[in-house]
Structures are given as structure tokens and as C-alpha cells.
Amino acid sequence: MRAIFLADAHLRHPQDRNYQQLLKFLEQQQDLDGLFLLGDIFEIWLGYKHLAFSSYIPLLERLRQLVENGTRLFFVEGNHDFNLGPYFRDILRCTIIPDEQRVDWDGKKLFLCHGDLLNPNRKYQLLRSFWRSGLIRVLSRLVHPDLVWSFAIWASDKSQQNHPEDNQWDPTPLILPFARKQFAEGCDAVLCGHFHRAVNQENDGKRLIVVGDWINQFSYAELIDGRFEMKNFAG
């Protein structure tokens, strides 16, 4: 069996380089058994009942084609894409993971998460809970989607300006103790995104993988017949 794991594309517009690279990459995937999206694939996604942001139609169509060809789709919600909603659940038949989950795949027990729950900052965790609350779901249906899009892009740009160092530190000391706990409870591998920096470590036969990003690195993990490998897409 063959599966791919990737995260943190932060897609905005189909003409952007990382968006084009992702479409090219997915178009090349033949005989793919599983596609695991580990969060923040979109810069902003809210699961409206009857609409999707027009910028994401090309990717959604490619995902639909993969599913129709037999690929199982998993999506771990990130801090930019959550409340995935009816399209992913009903049309793409996606396994939606709101926070974290253990998944049996090809004889291995995988622990999947986006990674933002490991942030020890209580203010961040409160803000995360607020954005996922029922109040936000209600407000998103009262406010025009164009305004939701504009505000989300503005907020994301502002966050990057205020925290330019976020993607420059090594997350291994934060993630490794968490991963060891999962290993002790029987998991064979822990995979996440969020940190925009690739990590690939083997610990007593167990694997810790942070898949990096799809903005500058175009990195991903591939699992073929029980063996992991980190790769970069050259396009």
C-alpha cells in the first residue's frame, strides 16, 4: 500500500506557485491508497453548507478525482482550516479528524495530529477554542463570505508580520516527549504538521515525522508497504 502525508500549504490563489506545485503533484499520483492532509492546507476554510471559496475549486476537484479513483482521504483540521463541513464529509467521503486520532493503516498504528495542540501558550489554546466555537459557526453564516475571506487573509498576514520567527525554530524538543508517550501506548509512528520544518527521527523502531511545509520546502512523507521516507517535490 502507498500513502502520502503533507501539511501547511496555506493555499490562497490558484496562480500562486505553491498552489500550482500542489496541483502538479496530485496530478502525478497514480495508484495512491491514502492521502493524509495534516492541516493548514488552506489559508482559510469554514465548512459552509452550500458553497466553497472559489479559489479552492481546482484543488477540490483534484481531490474528488483521487477519491473517485480509490484514494482514501483523511484530513486533520488545522488552525486555519476547521469545521470542514458537508463537502469533505459527503462528497469527498473524507475521514475528518478535528483534533488528533489514532489510525490503523497498512499494519501500523499511526498517531495523527496537526501539531498546534502542543503549543503550551494558554492564550493560544483559548483563541483556538474560540475560533472553533459554535459562536464562530453562527457568525460565519451571518457575515458575507467575501468579508470572512478578507478578514482571514488580513489576520494571517498580520500574524506573520508579528511572529516572523515562528518557522525558524526546531520543534523536536517540544514534540519528542509527546511522541514518546504515544509510542509507549502502542503507536508505531507520530505524524504532524504545523511547525513548517521537516523532522524525521527513528526512536527504537518508532517514527516521528513532522512533514514540513508546502510553501518553500514542498516536503512530504510517503509510506510504502510499511516503510516511511521523507521527500521533496521538485515539480
MDAnalysis code that builds the backbone (N, CA, C; Angstrom):
import MDAnalysis as mda
import numpy as np

u = mda.Universe.empty(705, n_residues=235, atom_resindex=np.repeat(np.arange(235), 3), trajectory=True)
u.add_TopologyAttr("name", ["N", "CA", "C"] * 235)
u.add_TopologyAttr("resid", np.arange(1, 236))
u.add_TopologyAttr("resname", ["MET", "ARG", "ALA", "ILE", "PHE", "LEU", "ALA", "ASP", "ALA", "HIS", "LEU", "ARG", "HIS", "PRO", "GLN", "ASP", "ARG", "ASN", "TYR", "GLN", "GLN", "LEU", "LEU", "LYS", "PHE", "LEU", "GLU", "GLN", "GLN", "GLN", "ASP", "LEU", "ASP", "GLY", "LEU", "PHE", "LEU", "LEU", "GLY", "ASP", "ILE", "PHE", "GLU", "ILE", "TRP", "LEU", "GLY", "TYR", "LYS", "HIS", "LEU", "ALA", "PHE", "SER", "SER", "TYR", "ILE", "PRO", "LEU", "LEU", "GLU", "ARG", "LEU", "ARG", "GLN", "LEU", "VAL", "GLU", "ASN", "GLY", "THR", "ARG", "LEU", "PHE", "PHE", "VAL", "GLU", "GLY", "ASN", "HIS", "ASP", "PHE", "ASN", "LEU", "GLY", "PRO", "TYR", "PHE", "ARG", "ASP", "ILE", "LEU", "ARG", "CYS", "THR", "ILE", "ILE", "PRO", "ASP", "GLU", "GLN", "ARG", "VAL", "ASP", "TRP", "ASP", "GLY", "LYS", "LYS", "LEU", "PHE", "LEU", "CYS", "HIS", "GLY", "ASP", "LEU", "LEU", "ASN", "PRO", "ASN", "ARG", "LYS", "TYR", "GLN", "LEU", "LEU", "ARG", "SER", "PHE", "TRP", "ARG", "SER", "GLY", "LEU", "ILE", "ARG", "VAL", "LEU", "SER", "ARG", "LEU", "VAL", "HIS", "PRO", "ASP", "LEU", "VAL", "TRP", "SER", "PHE", "ALA", "ILE", "TRP", "ALA", "SER", "ASP", "LYS", "SER", "GLN", "GLN", "ASN", "HIS", "PRO", "GLU", "ASP", "ASN", "GLN", "TRP", "ASP", "PRO", "THR", "PRO", "LEU", "ILE", "LEU", "PRO", "PHE", "ALA", "ARG", "LYS", "GLN", "PHE", "ALA", "GLU", "GLY", "CYS", "ASP", "ALA", "VAL", "LEU", "CYS", "GLY", "HIS", "PHE", "HIS", "ARG", "ALA", "VAL", "ASN", "GLN", "GLU", "ASN", "ASP", "GLY", "LYS", "ARG", "LEU", "ILE", "VAL", "VAL", "GLY", "ASP", "TRP", "ILE", "ASN", "GLN", "PHE", "SER", "TYR", "ALA", "GLU", "LEU", "ILE", "ASP", "GLY", "ARG", "PHE", "GLU", "MET", "LYS", "ASN", "PHE", "ALA", "GLY"])
u.atoms.positions = np.array([
    [0.837, -1.198, 0.000],
    [0.000, 0.000, 0.000],
    [0.875, 1.251, 0.000],
    [0.299, 2.313, -0.503],
    [1.059, 3.557, -0.623],
    [0.210, 4.723, -0.113],
    [0.811, 5.531, 0.771],
    [0.111, 6.691, 1.323],
    [1.052, 7.883, 1.363],
    [0.469, 9.075, 1.300],
    [1.225, 10.327, 1.320],
    [0.679, 11.205, 2.447],
    [1.586, 11.895, 3.122],
    [1.249, 12.782, 4.229],
    [1.855, 14.156, 3.948],
    [1.023, 15.202, 3.969],
    [1.547, 16.554, 3.778],
    [0.699, 17.551, 4.550],
    [1.251, 18.762, 4.718],
    [0.566, 19.779, 5.521],
    [1.077, 21.160, 5.153],
    [0.380, 22.162, 5.653],
    [0.837, 23.554, 5.662],
    [1.168, 24.088, 4.273],
    [0.177, 24.004, 3.392],
    [0.294, 24.668, 2.091],
    [-0.203, 26.110, 2.185],
    [-1.135, 26.366, 3.081],
    [-1.692, 27.706, 3.271],
    [-2.110, 28.321, 1.921],
    [-2.877, 27.544, 1.180],
    [-3.266, 27.952, -0.174],
    [-4.164, 29.179, -0.149],
    [-3.921, 30.064, -1.126],
    [-4.751, 31.257, -1.291],
    [-5.320, 31.325, -2.707],
    [-4.466, 31.477, -3.705],
    [-4.923, 31.715, -5.074],
    [-4.326, 30.660, -6.017],
    [-5.121, 30.172, -6.975],
    [-4.647, 29.113, -7.861],
    [-3.399, 29.474, -8.657],
    [-3.135, 30.762, -8.874],
    [-1.953, 31.152, -9.640],
    [-0.684, 31.178, -8.794],
    [-0.803, 31.039, -7.474],
    [0.372, 31.042, -6.615],
    [1.232, 29.810, -6.877],
    [2.534, 29.962, -6.686],
    [3.465, 28.880, -7.003],
    [3.178, 27.627, -6.185],
    [2.965, 27.775, -4.882],
    [2.759, 26.572, -4.075],
    [1.452, 25.875, -4.431],
    [0.455, 26.646, -4.834],
    [-0.816, 26.057, -5.273],
    [-0.603, 25.262, -6.560],
    [0.116, 25.852, -7.516],
    [0.402, 25.161, -8.773],
    [1.216, 23.893, -8.535],
    [2.185, 23.986, -7.631],
    [3.006, 22.812, -7.330],
    [2.183, 21.688, -6.720],
    [1.232, 22.038, -5.866],
    [0.404, 21.010, -5.248],
    [-0.499, 20.339, -6.277],
    [-1.072, 21.133, -7.172],
    [-1.897, 20.537, -8.230],
    [-1.077, 19.601, -9.111],
    [0.130, 20.022, -9.480],
    [1.006, 19.168, -10.300],
    [1.325, 17.872, -9.577],
    [1.642, 18.007, -8.295],
    [1.993, 16.839, -7.505],
    [0.832, 15.848, -7.440],
    [-0.350, 16.347, -7.147],
    [-1.506, 15.460, -7.028],
    [-1.894, 14.851, -8.373],
    [-1.685, 15.586, -9.437],
    [-1.978, 15.048, -10.767],
    [-1.082, 13.869, -11.114],
    [0.085, 13.810, -10.514],
    [1.036, 12.739, -10.804],
    [0.796, 11.488, -9.960],
    [-0.099, 11.589, -8.988],
    [-0.295, 10.467, -8.074],
    [-1.223, 9.418, -8.684],
    [-0.635, 8.300, -9.002],
    [-1.389, 7.173, -9.530],
    [-1.321, 6.035, -8.513],
    [-2.390, 5.285, -8.420],
    [-2.438, 4.134, -7.505],
    [-2.089, 4.563, -6.083],
    [-2.710, 5.634, -5.644],
    [-2.485, 6.144, -4.298],
    [-3.600, 5.629, -3.391],
    [-3.228, 4.882, -2.379],
    [-4.233, 4.287, -1.492],
    [-4.748, 5.276, -0.453],
    [-3.856, 6.139, 0.057],
    [-4.282, 7.074, 1.093],
    [-3.597, 8.421, 0.965],
    [-4.373, 9.480, 1.153],
    [-3.831, 10.832, 1.185],
    [-4.213, 11.436, 2.537],
    [-3.196, 11.748, 3.344],
    [-3.402, 12.279, 4.685],
    [-2.988, 13.745, 4.688],
    [-3.950, 14.636, 4.820],
    [-3.706, 16.071, 4.872],
    [-3.708, 16.474, 6.347],
    [-2.564, 16.953, 6.822],
    [-2.372, 17.152, 8.255],
    [-2.574, 18.591, 8.691],
    [-3.459, 19.300, 8.007],
    [-3.886, 20.613, 8.472],
    [-3.219, 21.788, 7.791],
    [-3.925, 22.918, 7.802],
    [-3.492, 24.177, 7.188],
    [-3.163, 24.009, 5.711],
    [-3.926, 23.165, 5.051],
    [-3.826, 23.086, 3.591],
    [-4.347, 24.392, 3.000],
    [-5.400, 24.918, 3.576],
    [-5.998, 26.175, 3.130],
    [-5.563, 27.311, 4.054],
    [-5.486, 28.505, 3.507],
    [-5.252, 29.669, 4.362],
    [-6.466, 29.944, 5.224],
    [-7.642, 29.666, 4.670],
    [-8.875, 29.782, 5.431],
    [-9.895, 28.810, 4.855],
    [-10.529, 28.051, 5.730],
    [-11.639, 27.190, 5.316],
    [-12.640, 27.117, 6.457],
    [-13.879, 27.405, 6.123],
    [-15.004, 27.167, 7.011],
    [-16.011, 26.333, 6.240],
    [-16.557, 25.329, 6.905],
    [-17.398, 24.379, 6.196],
    [-18.810, 24.871, 5.959],
    [-18.956, 25.795, 5.012],
    [-20.300, 26.223, 4.636],
    [-21.085, 25.045, 4.054],
    [-22.402, 25.128, 4.165],
    [-23.233, 24.011, 3.728],
    [-23.342, 23.929, 2.214],
    [-23.418, 25.081, 1.538],
    [-23.707, 25.054, 0.109],
    [-22.696, 25.821, -0.739],
    [-21.542, 26.175, -0.189],
    [-20.579, 26.911, -1.003],
    [-19.173, 26.641, -0.514],
    [-18.212, 26.939, -1.393],
    [-16.787, 26.885, -1.075],
    [-16.148, 28.119, -1.677],
    [-15.075, 28.598, -1.081],
    [-14.363, 29.731, -1.659],
    [-13.886, 29.352, -3.056],
    [-14.152, 30.234, -4.026],
    [-13.892, 29.911, -5.427],
    [-12.422, 29.590, -5.689],
    [-11.504, 30.173, -4.923],
    [-10.077, 29.906, -5.127],
    [-9.729, 28.435, -4.926],
    [-10.556, 27.717, -4.190],
    [-10.208, 26.342, -3.858],
    [-10.853, 25.297, -4.762],
    [-11.620, 25.735, -5.730],
    [-12.289, 24.788, -6.622],
    [-11.299, 23.868, -7.345],
    [-10.170, 24.379, -7.906],
    [-9.241, 23.468, -8.586],
    [-8.725, 22.346, -7.683],
    [-8.394, 22.663, -6.443],
    [-7.904, 21.622, -5.545],
    [-9.024, 20.661, -5.167],
    [-10.196, 21.175, -4.873],
    [-11.302, 20.303, -4.502],
    [-11.641, 19.323, -5.626],
    [-11.559, 19.793, -6.849],
    [-11.837, 18.911, -7.981],
    [-10.781, 17.824, -8.098],
    [-9.526, 18.178, -7.876],
    [-8.466, 17.161, -7.943],
    [-8.631, 16.143, -6.817],
    [-9.001, 16.598, -5.631],
    [-9.245, 15.665, -4.537],
    [-10.417, 14.739, -4.861],
    [-11.431, 15.298, -5.479],
    [-12.584, 14.471, -5.863],
    [-12.163, 13.389, -6.849],
    [-11.324, 13.733, -7.804],
    [-10.856, 12.753, -8.783],
    [-10.061, 11.636, -8.113],
    [-9.209, 12.013, -7.163],
    [-8.437, 10.998, -6.457],
    [-9.357, 10.044, -5.698],
    [-10.357, 10.610, -5.015],
    [-11.291, 9.779, -4.261],
    [-12.059, 8.856, -5.198],
    [-12.492, 9.383, -6.340],
    [-13.215, 8.555, -7.309],
    [-12.344, 7.422, -7.844],
    [-11.034, 7.637, -7.851],
    [-10.105, 6.607, -8.323],
    [-9.660, 5.660, -7.224],
    [-10.234, 5.809, -6.033],
    [-9.997, 4.833, -4.985],
    [-9.111, 5.286, -3.843],
    [-8.672, 6.538, -3.832],
    [-7.840, 7.035, -2.747],
    [-8.701, 7.352, -1.524],
    [-8.290, 6.881, -0.365],
    [-8.960, 7.250, 0.879],
    [-8.377, 8.563, 1.364],
    [-9.239, 9.478, 1.729],
    [-8.816, 10.817, 2.118],
    [-9.020, 11.020, 3.619],
    [-7.966, 11.519, 4.272],
    [-8.017, 11.874, 5.689],
    [-7.611, 13.339, 5.805],
    [-8.287, 14.071, 6.684],
    [-7.958, 15.486, 6.868],
    [-7.960, 15.795, 8.362],
    [-6.776, 16.132, 8.880],
    [-6.670, 16.602, 10.253],
    [-6.860, 18.117, 10.233],
    [-7.869, 18.602, 10.907],
    [-8.127, 20.040, 10.885],
    [-6.989, 20.802, 11.549],
    [-6.591, 21.918, 10.920],
    [-5.504, 22.731, 11.453],
    [-6.028, 23.962, 12.164],
    [-5.166, 24.961, 12.316],
    [-5.614, 26.204, 12.924],
    [-6.064, 27.225, 11.882],
    [-5.989, 26.845, 10.585],
    [-6.513, 27.696, 9.524],
    [-7.699, 27.045, 8.803],
    [-7.831, 25.747, 8.894],
    [-8.962, 25.057, 8.245],
    [-9.608, 24.123, 9.264],
    [-10.861, 24.435, 9.593],
    [-11.567, 23.666, 10.610],
    [-13.065, 23.726, 10.302],
    [-13.825, 22.936, 11.042],
    [-15.250, 22.792, 10.724],
    [-15.417, 22.471, 9.238],
    [-14.729, 21.426, 8.793],
    [-14.620, 21.162, 7.349],
    [-15.971, 21.045, 6.668],
    [-16.919, 20.424, 7.330],
    [-18.274, 20.513, 6.828],
    [-18.681, 19.510, 5.774],
    [-19.861, 19.753, 5.167],
    [-20.518, 18.757, 4.320],
    [-19.733, 18.344, 3.085],
    [-19.015, 19.270, 2.440],
    [-18.359, 18.884, 1.187],
    [-17.321, 17.788, 1.431],
    [-16.495, 17.964, 2.432],
    [-15.487, 16.948, 2.715],
    [-16.135, 15.665, 3.228],
    [-17.151, 15.789, 4.053],
    [-17.787, 14.611, 4.629],
    [-18.607, 13.840, 3.604],
    [-19.432, 14.533, 2.829],
    [-20.411, 13.863, 1.972],
    [-19.910, 13.629, 0.546],
    [-19.233, 14.601, -0.025],
    [-18.793, 14.470, -1.419],
    [-17.454, 13.740, -1.507],
    [-16.504, 14.138, -0.671],
    [-15.180, 13.525, -0.718],
    [-15.069, 12.293, 0.178],
    [-16.120, 12.009, 0.951],
    [-16.127, 10.839, 1.841],
    [-14.865, 10.808, 2.703],
    [-14.498, 11.980, 3.191],
    [-13.257, 12.166, 3.920],
    [-13.417, 11.776, 5.385],
    [-12.385, 11.152, 5.937],
    [-12.317, 10.945, 7.373],
    [-11.780, 12.230, 7.995],
    [-12.639, 12.960, 8.698],
    [-12.278, 14.254, 9.273],
    [-11.833, 14.047, 10.722],
    [-10.657, 14.580, 11.048],
    [-10.092, 14.452, 12.394],
    [-9.991, 15.855, 12.985],
    [-10.904, 16.242, 13.875],
    [-10.911, 17.614, 14.387],
    [-9.676, 17.975, 15.200],
    [-9.149, 17.044, 15.974],
    [-8.006, 17.351, 16.839],
    [-6.855, 16.379, 16.597],
    [-7.007, 15.144, 17.065],
    [-5.978, 14.127, 16.899],
    [-6.646, 12.761, 16.944],
    [-5.969, 11.777, 16.345],
    [-6.610, 10.462, 16.270],
    [-5.572, 9.393, 15.947],
    [-5.805, 8.212, 16.459],
    [-5.005, 7.051, 16.082],
    [-5.700, 6.337, 14.935],
    [-4.917, 6.008, 13.936],
    [-5.461, 5.378, 12.730],
    [-4.641, 4.130, 12.423],
    [-5.313, 3.015, 12.198],
    [-4.642, 1.794, 11.744],
    [-4.513, 1.852, 10.233],
    [-3.270, 1.738, 9.760],
    [-3.038, 1.821, 8.316],
    [-1.909, 0.877, 7.915],
    [-2.219, -0.044, 7.055],
    [-1.224, -0.952, 6.480],
    [-0.389, -1.627, 7.566],
    [-1.061, -2.090, 8.596],
    [-0.381, -2.821, 9.660],
    [0.330, -1.955, 10.678],
    [0.211, -0.643, 10.563],
    [0.846, 0.257, 11.515],
    [-0.200, 1.092, 12.242],
    [0.123, 1.408, 13.481],
    [-0.737, 2.289, 14.268],
    [-0.151, 3.693, 14.201],
    [-0.879, 4.594, 13.527],
    [-0.404, 5.951, 13.301],
    [-1.129, 6.910, 14.230],
    [-0.381, 7.805, 14.843],
    [-0.982, 8.885, 15.611],
    [-0.880, 10.155, 14.779],
    [-2.038, 10.732, 14.445],
    [-2.093, 11.882, 13.550],
    [-2.598, 13.107, 14.298],
    [-1.926, 14.230, 14.107],
    [-2.397, 15.494, 14.654],
    [-1.844, 16.615, 13.790],
    [-2.409, 17.814, 13.954],
    [-1.830, 18.948, 13.231],
    [-0.561, 19.415, 13.921],
    [-0.578, 19.483, 15.225],
    [0.589, 19.892, 15.991],
    [0.354, 21.122, 16.843],
    [-0.685, 21.890, 16.539],
    [-0.891, 23.132, 17.284],
    [-1.360, 22.884, 18.712],
    [-1.905, 21.708, 18.992],
    [-2.306, 21.406, 20.364],
    [-1.104, 21.272, 21.295],
    [0.089, 21.141, 20.729],
    [1.297, 21.044, 21.543],
    [1.793, 22.414, 21.998],
    [1.190, 23.470, 21.459],
    [1.581, 24.819, 21.852],
    [1.251, 25.029, 23.333],
    [2.261, 25.301, 24.172],
    [1.984, 25.423, 25.608],
    [1.361, 26.756, 26.005],
    [1.226, 27.676, 25.057],
    [0.695, 29.004, 25.355],
    [-0.816, 28.921, 25.597],
    [-1.243, 29.249, 26.814],
    [-2.671, 29.132, 27.157],
    [-3.506, 30.121, 26.348],
    [-2.968, 31.302, 26.079],
    [-3.712, 32.281, 25.290],
    [-3.998, 31.744, 23.899],
    [-2.998, 31.055, 23.329],
    [-3.225, 30.464, 22.008],
    [-4.318, 29.408, 22.069],
    [-4.281, 28.566, 23.084],
    [-5.267, 27.494, 23.183],
    [-6.676, 28.049, 23.384],
    [-6.796, 29.127, 24.143],
    [-8.103, 29.761, 24.301],
    [-8.589, 30.345, 22.982],
    [-7.674, 30.983, 22.254],
    [-8.040, 31.541, 20.955],
    [-8.431, 30.432, 19.990],
    [-7.711, 29.323, 20.028],
    [-8.035, 28.178, 19.172],
    [-9.446, 27.673, 19.455],
    [-9.780, 27.553, 20.742],
    [-11.117, 27.090, 21.116],
    [-12.192, 28.076, 20.667],
    [-11.882, 29.357, 20.762],
    [-12.850, 30.368, 20.353],
    [-13.162, 30.263, 18.859],
    [-12.115, 30.131, 18.022],
    [-12.331, 30.067, 16.577],
    [-13.122, 28.825, 16.165],
    [-13.078, 27.787, 16.975],
    [-13.798, 26.557, 16.658],
    [-15.155, 26.476, 17.348],
    [-15.540, 27.526, 18.013],
    [-16.762, 27.509, 18.820],
    [-18.014, 27.633, 17.952],
    [-19.144, 27.307, 18.576],
    [-20.418, 27.452, 17.892],
    [-20.718, 28.888, 17.520],
    [-20.236, 29.838, 18.323],
    [-20.450, 31.253, 18.019],
    [-19.844, 31.621, 16.671],
    [-18.643, 31.158, 16.411],
    [-17.991, 31.454, 15.131],
    [-18.760, 30.801, 13.983],
    [-19.287, 29.619, 14.206],
    [-20.076, 28.964, 13.148],
    [-21.303, 29.811, 12.809],
    [-21.931, 30.330, 13.844],
    [-23.108, 31.170, 13.609],
    [-22.717, 32.458, 12.897],
    [-21.669, 33.118, 13.364],
    [-21.239, 34.381, 12.767],
    [-20.813, 34.200, 11.317],
    [-20.179, 33.068, 11.022],
    [-19.717, 32.835, 9.652],
    [-20.888, 32.725, 8.677],
    [-22.061, 32.388, 9.197],
    [-23.240, 32.289, 8.339],
    [-24.006, 33.604, 8.260],
    [-23.715, 34.507, 9.169],
    [-24.353, 35.823, 9.128],
    [-23.535, 36.839, 8.337],
    [-22.226, 36.646, 8.309],
    [-21.328, 37.574, 7.614],
    [-21.084, 37.057, 6.200],
    [-21.058, 37.956, 5.226],
    [-20.844, 37.560, 3.838],
    [-19.495, 36.861, 3.696],
    [-19.427, 35.738, 2.941],
    [-18.167, 35.006, 2.785],
    [-17.007, 35.852, 2.270],
    [-17.284, 36.848, 1.431],
    [-16.211, 37.721, 0.955],
    [-15.546, 38.456, 2.116],
    [-16.342, 38.866, 3.085],
    [-15.791, 39.540, 4.262],
    [-15.016, 38.563, 5.143],
    [-15.531, 37.340, 5.259],
    [-14.815, 36.312, 6.018],
    [-13.448, 36.062, 5.396],
    [-13.412, 35.927, 4.075],
    [-12.149, 35.699, 3.357],
    [-11.184, 36.863, 3.595],
    [-11.647, 38.080, 3.403],
    [-10.781, 39.251, 3.534],
    [-10.227, 39.373, 4.947],
    [-11.079, 39.141, 5.944],
    [-10.616, 39.236, 7.318],
    [-9.585, 38.153, 7.622],
    [-9.824, 36.935, 7.149],
    [-8.896, 35.835, 7.430],
    [-7.529, 36.090, 6.799],
    [-7.508, 36.603, 5.579],
    [-6.235, 36.896, 4.919],
    [-5.508, 38.021, 5.655],
    [-6.252, 39.037, 6.058],
    [-5.652, 40.139, 6.814],
    [-5.058, 39.634, 8.123],
    [-5.808, 38.808, 8.848],
    [-5.350, 38.301, 10.137],
    [-4.118, 37.420, 9.975],
    [-4.094, 36.616, 8.917],
    [-2.937, 35.761, 8.674],
    [-1.692, 36.582, 8.358],
    [-1.849, 37.598, 7.509],
    [-0.719, 38.472, 7.184],
    [-0.207, 39.174, 8.432],
    [-1.134, 39.616, 9.271],
    [-0.750, 40.316, 10.490],
    [0.026, 39.398, 11.423],
    [-0.423, 38.159, 11.528],
    [0.246, 37.208, 12.398],
    [1.662, 36.925, 11.920],
    [1.846, 36.798, 10.608],
    [3.178, 36.538, 10.073],
    [4.110, 37.727, 10.304],
    [3.565, 38.935, 10.223],
    [4.383, 40.118, 10.480],
    [4.807, 40.201, 11.944],
    [3.900, 39.805, 12.835],
    [4.184, 39.909, 14.263],
    [5.058, 38.779, 14.784],
    [5.047, 37.639, 14.070],
    [5.811, 36.478, 14.528],
    [6.629, 35.886, 13.381],
    [7.569, 36.640, 12.816],
    [8.331, 36.137, 11.662],
    [9.253, 34.987, 12.016],
    [9.514, 34.791, 13.320],
    [10.454, 33.757, 13.728],
    [9.793, 32.402, 13.915],
    [8.469, 32.310, 13.792],
    [7.753, 31.082, 14.125],
    [8.225, 29.882, 13.317],
    [8.675, 30.094, 12.087],
    [9.034, 28.974, 11.226],
    [10.536, 28.710, 11.227],
    [11.275, 29.252, 12.185],
    [12.721, 29.151, 12.157],
    [13.295, 28.337, 13.315],
    [12.470, 27.799, 14.194],
    [12.988, 27.071, 15.344],
    [12.718, 25.580, 15.192],
    [13.566, 24.810, 15.850],
    [13.475, 23.355, 15.774],
    [12.436, 22.867, 16.782],
    [11.340, 22.244, 16.323],
    [10.277, 21.832, 17.245],
    [10.535, 20.496, 17.925],
    [11.652, 19.825, 17.598],
    [11.886, 18.474, 18.113],
    [11.819, 18.381, 19.632],
    [12.447, 19.299, 20.399],
    [12.364, 19.177, 21.871],
    [10.943, 19.248, 22.402],
    [10.056, 19.929, 21.694],
    [8.664, 20.019, 22.114],
    [7.896, 18.761, 21.742],
    [8.160, 18.232, 20.560],
    [7.351, 17.127, 20.039],
    [7.809, 15.774, 20.554],
    [9.123, 15.592, 20.742],
    [9.649, 14.266, 21.051],
    [9.078, 13.669, 22.337],
    [8.985, 14.413, 23.448],
    [8.369, 13.804, 24.646],
    [6.923, 13.381, 24.414],
    [6.182, 14.189, 23.656],
    [4.799, 13.831, 23.313],
    [4.775, 12.554, 22.481],
    [5.674, 12.467, 21.501],
    [5.718, 11.290, 20.637],
    [6.077, 10.033, 21.434],
    [7.018, 10.162, 22.352],
    [7.415, 9.002, 23.159],
    [6.249, 8.477, 23.987],
    [5.403, 9.377, 24.441],
    [4.213, 8.939, 25.171],
    [3.313, 8.105, 24.269],
    [3.127, 8.540, 23.027],
    [2.299, 7.783, 22.082],
    [2.944, 6.435, 21.742],
    [4.285, 6.443, 21.616],
    [4.988, 5.185, 21.346],
    [4.761, 4.200, 22.500],
    [4.832, 4.709, 23.733],
    [4.647, 3.846, 24.898],
    [3.247, 3.259, 24.955],
    [2.295, 3.952, 24.317],
    [0.912, 3.467, 24.310],
    [0.595, 2.631, 23.075],
    [1.628, 2.284, 22.314],
    [1.447, 1.315, 21.234],
    [1.489, 1.852, 19.825],
    [1.669, 3.150, 19.657],
    [1.722, 3.700, 18.302],
    [3.081, 3.425, 17.654],
    [3.059, 3.184, 16.359],
    [4.287, 2.937, 15.608],
    [4.881, 4.216, 15.034],
    [4.042, 5.232, 14.815],
    [4.523, 6.475, 14.216],
    [3.632, 7.629, 14.665],
    [4.255, 8.789, 14.848],
    [3.549, 10.038, 15.119],
    [3.847, 10.980, 13.967],
    [2.792, 11.505, 13.351],
    [2.950, 12.410, 12.215],
    [2.156, 13.680, 12.458],
    [2.769, 14.821, 12.151],
    [2.074, 16.090, 12.308],
    [2.647, 17.115, 11.343],
    [2.019, 18.283, 11.330],
    [2.490, 19.406, 10.534],
    [2.726, 20.585, 11.458],
    [2.217, 21.741, 11.080],
    [2.144, 22.962, 11.882],
    [3.451, 23.729, 12.020],
    [4.577, 23.025, 12.160],
    [5.821, 23.698, 12.526],
    [6.637, 24.177, 11.323],
    [6.212, 23.817, 10.110],
    [6.851, 24.302, 8.884],
    [8.338, 23.931, 8.825],
    [8.701, 22.881, 9.507],
    [10.086, 22.421, 9.485],
    [10.069, 20.910, 9.538],
    [10.717, 20.283, 8.587],
    [10.675, 18.829, 8.498],
    [11.522, 18.187, 9.592],
    [10.959, 17.153, 10.215],
    [11.660, 16.344, 11.202],
    [11.389, 14.887, 10.863],
    [12.428, 14.077, 10.891],
    [12.287, 12.652, 10.591],
    [13.228, 11.898, 11.506],
    [12.685, 11.319, 12.578],
    [13.502, 10.633, 13.570],
    [12.958, 9.236, 13.831],
    [13.891, 8.307, 14.019],
    [13.519, 6.958, 14.419],
    [13.953, 6.751, 15.862],
    [13.044, 6.268, 16.684],
    [13.306, 6.036, 18.094],
    [12.904, 4.611, 18.444],
    [13.904, 3.738, 18.602],
    [13.645, 2.327, 18.938],
    [12.639, 1.695, 17.989],
    [12.830, 1.953, 16.706],
    [11.938, 1.374, 15.704],
    [10.655, 2.130, 15.487],
    [10.430, 3.184, 16.263],
    [9.249, 4.034, 16.102],
    [9.645, 5.292, 15.319],
    [8.682, 5.882, 14.630],
    [8.991, 7.004, 13.745],
    [8.249, 8.269, 14.164],
    [9.010, 9.361, 14.287],
    [8.445, 10.691, 14.488],
    [8.682, 11.499, 13.228],
    [7.590, 12.015, 12.648],
    [7.688, 12.773, 11.404],
    [6.893, 14.060, 11.519],
    [7.573, 15.164, 11.281],
    [6.912, 16.446, 11.024],
    [7.129, 16.729, 9.549],
    [6.065, 16.886, 8.796],
    [6.173, 16.821, 7.334],
    [6.710, 18.092, 6.682],
    [6.994, 19.143, 7.466],
    [7.470, 20.375, 6.840],
    [6.317, 21.156, 6.227],
    [6.615, 21.946, 5.191],
    [5.546, 22.753, 4.596],
    [5.502, 22.589, 3.084],
    [4.420, 23.108, 2.520],
    [4.246, 23.113, 1.066],
    [4.222, 24.569, 0.595],
    [5.135, 25.371, 1.144],
    [5.280, 26.772, 0.758],
    [6.663, 26.998, 0.154],
    [7.681, 26.549, 0.869],
    [9.055, 26.678, 0.399],
    [9.736, 25.327, 0.224],
    [9.408, 24.375, 1.102],
    [10.105, 23.080, 1.078],
    [9.460, 22.065, 0.137],
    [8.137, 22.140, -0.008],
    [7.389, 21.147, -0.800],
    [7.752, 19.734, -0.332],
    [7.739, 19.572, 0.983],
    [8.143, 18.304, 1.583],
    [6.918, 17.496, 1.990],
    [7.101, 16.192, 2.005],
    [6.017, 15.293, 2.376],
    [6.614, 13.964, 2.806],
    [5.801, 13.157, 3.458],
    [6.201, 11.812, 3.848],
    [5.439, 10.814, 2.986],
    [6.120, 9.740, 2.647],
    [5.499, 8.671, 1.871],
    [5.665, 7.360, 2.630],
    [4.601, 6.609, 2.711],
    [4.602, 5.310, 3.369],
    [4.266, 4.255, 2.329],
    [5.227, 3.410, 2.033],
    [5.043, 2.355, 1.036],
    [5.332, 1.013, 1.692],
    [4.313, 0.180, 1.735],
    [4.463, -1.179, 2.279],
    [5.160, -1.161, 3.638],
    [4.735, -0.221, 4.486],
    [5.226, -0.199, 5.858],
    [6.505, 0.572, 6.091],
    [7.067, 1.203, 5.066],
    [8.319, 1.937, 5.225],
    [8.108, 3.416, 4.916],
    [8.582, 4.268, 5.830],
    [8.460, 5.713, 5.666],
    [9.678, 6.282, 4.939],
    [9.424, 7.336, 4.168],
    [10.501, 8.071, 3.536],
    [10.066, 9.535, 3.403],
    [10.965, 10.457, 3.740],
    [10.707, 11.875, 3.548],
    [11.208, 12.283, 2.157],
    [10.392, 13.104, 1.474],
    [10.726, 13.511, 0.119],
    [10.402, 14.981, -0.080],
    [10.945, 15.536, -1.149],
    [10.624, 16.897, -1.585],
    [10.209, 16.856, -3.046],
    [9.160, 17.574, -3.366],
    [8.662, 17.605, -4.729],
    [9.374, 18.709, -5.505],
    [10.007, 18.335, -6.610],
    [10.759, 19.297, -7.397],
    [9.901, 19.977, -8.450],
    [8.789, 19.335, -8.826],
    [7.891, 19.952, -9.795],
    [8.363, 19.836, -11.213],
])
